[in-house]
Amino acid sequence: MYKILNNFYKSNFFDKLPKFLSRKLFKIFKIFFVETNLKSLPKNNHPTTLDKNLQLKIIKNKENKFYRPFSTCLYLLEILTLYSKTNKNFSFFDFGANNIDNFIYLNRYINNWQYIYHDLPQYNEVISTLVNENKLNNIKISHDISLGKEPLDFVFFGSSLHYVDNYKQILNKFIQNKTKNIVLSHTPFYISNNNENDIVLKQVNIHPTINYAYLFHYKNFISFMNENNYSLISQNKNNLIKFLNFKNFSSDFTFINFLDLTFSYNNNSS
């Protein structure tokens, strides 16, 4: 049955379904992703825009002590709070930051930091305008990922790296910067004895929006980081999304799941 369903979900026919019908199908089968034969992500993947009015509403929450936004990394505040206690000033690069809510929430608790926002060009422009209009402190916008020579303390990929086609080039920017900690949250990985390549997935659970994402080969990814002088210091399954599953995938996969991974740079000179 799943072979037939997968072929249907991969087709353009599924893409053109009315939203109400695709929602009904999701309630019945609860299929989130299907494998494709693509070797790389399509151009103009993840076609979205940032709503300025929504960002203004988020900014109004900066004094709300009970405000906590949706986050793919539930322990991010705890990590940064502990780090801030032993580091007088530190930098935090939020790659694929999306809304400004991460900054608004975290900045309430952390003072000795610089938050760096980066996302798609239209997102960057909206946030840059809002930062200036609202005179927000501790935040700057990175339009072109120019990192400089001083190592960053953190780069955070909050469920974002797998949506980037040139993800190794992006990682290499932070590797060359010797960024101290690289944190990935809610990122898909797999292990299989029959494949060693990254797999392009079609995301079908948020129809009519159709996204494509990499399913990273776990062992190759870890090896890539190790070869570049980064050690894996923590990993956890991320069960944030209710009902998320890969039941429609073949038995060739010995492991497949969304993970949180944290890597630290091996500073051999210290």
Secondary structure, 3 states (H helix, E strand, C coil): CHHHHHHHHHCHHHHCCCHHHHHHHHHHHCCCEEECCCCCCCCCCCCCCCCHHHHHHHHHHHHCCCCCCCCCCCCHHHHHHHHHHHCCCEEEEEECCCCCHHHHHHHCCCCCEEEEEECCHHHHHHHHHHHHHCCCCCEEECCCCCCCCCCCCEEEEECCHHHCCCHHHHHHHHHHCCCCEEEEEEEEEEEECCCCCCEEEEECCCCCCCEEEEEEEHHHHHHHHHHCCEEEEEEEECCCCCCCCCCCCCCCEEEEEEEEEEEEECCCCC
